């Protein structure tokens, strides 16, 4: 076993930071979620020298804790915002076409009950408009008996029928990695566990770079780097106000916080306990908020809450007991005899959405009524972006580049040409490795969507027995080996909670004896972890999973 392997890989990842200050990067992007990845993708394809960093792991924040939905924003139609819905629907269709296997169509149904909102005629009118914007027919209405013959487990008292429509579902953290791979292919450099400690400014107070700290190890002696760039972009989501405050302070500008952190939490249960084939969306009996239950990775997910979250720090976010009860109560109200309880929960996850507050104090409306639009600000050469949806990451990136035109030499034609409908975000290459043709068609589609340009590399690295599924998940062992070897895995939670989702869908966070034994073997082979390092990572991971990805103490 090569004990120097992890440090060698880290040194290789950090090597680009040695770039001289006389040769600044064109763009330094702070934040390795879907927004930052999308900006890196669009900037690198235009020939810009791009460095993107993340203080934790790629997709560690909101982008691995979303509701996994690539949707068009049906609720925007109800508020009259057709433009936002149109753009979102077009992006959804683009992703379904370009990234099949990673972004997949999912049917949703809205059950209707006598005397309950929304009545079928209102909801079905919205769905017809929704389909018109997509230029496709997804909407179907099922009468009572027809629907109950296929869905006998839902509450039947006063049931009228159900409206079916379509959106899409994804693995959000793999979506981030796929977009980052595209950016890296075009020349961008991406480094995780690298924190922007402070902004660097010139004599005029303009931001010209940042001091970065290596956070891969919990060590006070961690190395720092001064990195210079022509423009610094903060794509830190719910944490965006922090760097904006630093930039504004350089010239004593008045600063008002814009971000309103809102927590959304989810529960995962087995398909055996709640077997469903499509998503259900319905109104919670207590507060009439829209909630949903949907199939994902051979499991059933209950979501989501929408609550103001306390001031953020760099810690994990977890579900509360009140949210657990809220989601279980909603699901048990819709499904007859489900009787789900805490013992049925395999895992949970909670994330913080960066809502752009309409009110100065952020308390004038409930979080659910805040708009999901994104905003872009320019403060002394610091470009900050926050808000928006997973679906529209490409459009957000183009808006950021337009703002960067004020600092960089980017003409309108460059942005418009690359923003056209013919310009693909995801490369579609046919794998050449003969192993690919031996795999079943569903696995082929999944691997092509998840790994794109990297698929041949994954197949080449895989051992003969790595093509087996990890128990009843959709993940094969080759994915774990590939992530450990190539995807900057620093900790065990990087591997089990983000590169794969085994920690969310398998009991005990996937740390059962048989699975953990093989995980250990792969980590030893690909990461060079010795016994002591493995035990440290297991302890760290189990503590984190129990506290933030299972259930809080009753």
GIMO-V328672 format. One record per run of one state. SS is the DSSP state (H for helix, E for strand, C for the rest). FROM is the first residue (numbers start at 1). TO is the last residue. If there is no record, write none. Layout:
BEGIN
ss->{SS:SS}
from->{FROM:FROM}
to->{TO:TO}
END
This chain:
BEGIN
ss->{C:H:C:E:C:H:C:E:C:H:C:E:C:H:C:H:C:E:C:H:C:E:H:C:E:C:E:C:H:C:E:C:E:C:E:C:E:C:H:C:E:C:E:C:E:C:E:C:E:C:H:E:C:H:E:C:H:C:E:C:E:C:H:C:H:C:H:C:H:C:H:C:E:C:E:H:C:H:C:H:C:H:C:H:C:H:C}
from->{1:5:19:25:31:34:45:50:54:62:65:69:71:74:79:82:99:103:114:120:135:140:144:151:154:155:159:171:172:186:189:192:194:202:207:215:224:235:237:250:259:271:279:284:290:297:299:304:307:309:321:335:336:342:345:357:367:370:374:380:382:388:390:405:412:419:434:439:441:462:464:468:469:470:476:477:487:492:500:502:506:507:511:513:528:531:549}
to->{4:18:24:30:33:44:49:53:61:64:68:70:73:78:81:98:102:113:119:134:139:143:150:153:154:158:170:171:185:188:191:193:201:206:214:223:234:236:249:258:270:278:283:289:296:298:303:306:308:320:334:335:341:344:356:366:369:373:379:381:387:389:404:411:418:433:438:440:461:463:467:468:469:475:476:486:491:499:501:505:506:510:512:527:530:548:554}
END
